[in-house]
């Protein structure tokens, strides 16, 4: 009887530790206000490898004027896809000077890569159509 109680306690302890470890790997992202043409955006900052890989996956919705700003260490051609992403998004590829170089629509759960034509430092994901609705286009500047 004592052995089975110890065994159950050990199993609960192991499961509890595994749950704590898995909860700790989910990063809580910082948010910053970024501005384009006088419009403020509450942007979650994805500036680590884990945050950039996860992005907006597994979310069902995103508030208007909210987005995610992906920050990279150097200028490069970027490629995004929508694996496990359920929100229709638009992505703006942004130069190191903050200039929007290009904007592309992305479709939920698509595995088709959406490549930047230009080498850029940042990518800003917003709800699909947000850039068009706010008359934001390539050449406009993102500041923070």
N, C-alpha and C positions, 0 to 999 in steps of 0.2 A: 504494500500500500504506500509506504513512504517513498519507495522508488518511483512509483507512477506519479506521485505529487511532485517530486523533484524534476522528473522528466517534463511534466507539463509546465512547471516554472521556468525551466531552461528554454523550452520552445517559446513561451511567451516573451522571455527576455530577448531571445534572438530576433523574433519578429518585431518587437518594439524597437530594437536597435536599428534594424533594417529600415523600418518606417522613418525613424528620425534621420538616418543618413539620406534617404531618398528625398525627404522634405528639404533638407539642407542644400541639395543640388539645384533647386529652383531658385534662380536669382530674382531678387526684387530689384527692378530696374529704376534708376534715377529718372526723373522727368525734368525737362527744361522747356522753357517757352522759347520757341523759335518764331521768327516773323518773316513773312513774304508779303510785299506790297501792303504793309500796314495791318495784315491779318495775323493774329496770334494763334499759334498752334501749340497745344500741350503735347510734346513729343517724348515718348519713352526713348531712352538712350541705349542703343545696343552697341557697346564698345568692347565687348569681350567675345572670344570665339564662341563660347556657349550661347550667349545672348544673340549673336548674329545667326547662329545655326537654328535656333528656336524661333526667332522672329515673332510673328503673330500667329504661329501655329495653334490649333485647337481652340481658337476663340470663335464665338458665335456672332459677335457684333463689336463695333467700335463707335464711340460717340463722335459727332461731327466736330471738326477742329481738333481732333486727336489723331496722332499718328505715331510712327516709329522712325527714328533717325538712326541709321546704321553708320557707324564711324569706323573708318579703316586707317591703318598706320601709314599708308602711302597711296599715291595715285595708281590706279590700275583699272583695267576693264573689268566690270562687275557682271555677274550673272545671278539672277534670282529666279526661283520657281515657287510653286504654291502647294507643295506637298503638305498635307494635313492642315491646310489653311482654308477656312470656310467662308471668309469675307471677300467679296470682290474688291480688289485693290488697284490703285494706280501707283506707280513708282516714278519718282523724279530722281534722275542721276545728276549729282551736283559736284562741281569742281571744287578744288581746295580753296578757291577764292569765294565760294558760296554761290556761284552762278549756276542756275539750272541749265544743264546741257541738253537734256532730253526727258520726255515723259512717255511712259508706256502703261497701257492697261494690262492687268493680269487677271486670270480667271480662276475661281476656286478649284482647288485640288488638281490643277494642271501641273504635269511634270515637264512641260515644255519650258526650256530656259528662256528668260527674257534678258538678253545681253545688252550691255551698254555699247554704243558705237565708240564712245570716247573714253579715255582714261579719266577716272573721277575719284574723289576721296570719300564721298558720302552718297547715301541713298535715303530718300524720304518716302515712306509708304503711307498713303492716305486712303480713305474710302474711295472706291472707284468713282470717277467723275468729279471729285472734289476740286482738282486743279482747274478743270474746264468751267465748273460752276463759279469759281472765284476769279476767272479770267487770268489765271497764272499760266505762263508759257515759258519755253526756253528763252534765256536771256534775263529773266527776272532773278533777283538776288535773295537768297536766304540768309538771315542774320540771327545771331544768338548771343 
